[in-house]
Amino acid sequence: MRIAIGNDHVGTEMKRAIAAHLESLGHEVVNFGTDSTERTDYPIYGERVARAVAAGEVDCGILICGTGVGISLAANKVRGIRAVVCSEPYTARLSKQHNNTNILAFGARVVGVDLAKMIVDEWLNASFEGGRHQRRVDMIADIERREECGPEGC
């Protein structure tokens, strides 16, 4: 798979470890994050990864900031993105199975490298189950369309 990765200054070291892990599994990693520990703004990187995922330039994305929350909020502003913040593997797996998430986020100040690798592995190895879950994912897409076009439609 081709996986985008993005991070702010807090996630730089974690990004390096996760990118190396992904590459060891045979994935291609596309770096949209900063490589510096100098203070920067997480919305920049959340949007970059989200736009690449939404455009189909990559298969999915991984985002890292202090908590994973801010960078995922930025990513979720891009139409078609379903970014999830996870601090443990169970939620990561279910987010893919039930919500068809296309971006995973976590916090470098919240989880350690080994736990982050487990979270990533569970998320990547899970598959969307469709069925009753598809209806709910479609409902989320409908909210996006209404937000974009208004209640009367486009």
MODA-V140254 format. One record per run of one state. SS is the DSSP state (helix for helix, strand for strand, loop for the rest). FROM is the first residue (numbers start at 1). LEN is the number of residues. If there is no record, write none. Layout:
ss=SS from=FROM len=LEN
ss=SS from=FROM len=LEN
//
This chain:
ss=loop from=1 len=1
ss=strand from=2 len=6
ss=loop from=8 len=1
ss=helix from=9 len=16
ss=loop from=25 len=3
ss=strand from=28 len=4
ss=loop from=32 len=10
ss=helix from=42 len=13
ss=loop from=55 len=5
ss=strand from=60 len=6
ss=loop from=66 len=3
ss=helix from=69 len=7
ss=loop from=76 len=7
ss=strand from=83 len=3
ss=loop from=86 len=3
ss=helix from=89 len=11
ss=loop from=100 len=3
ss=strand from=103 len=5
ss=loop from=108 len=5
ss=helix from=113 len=13
ss=loop from=126 len=6
ss=helix from=132 len=18
ss=loop from=150 len=5
//
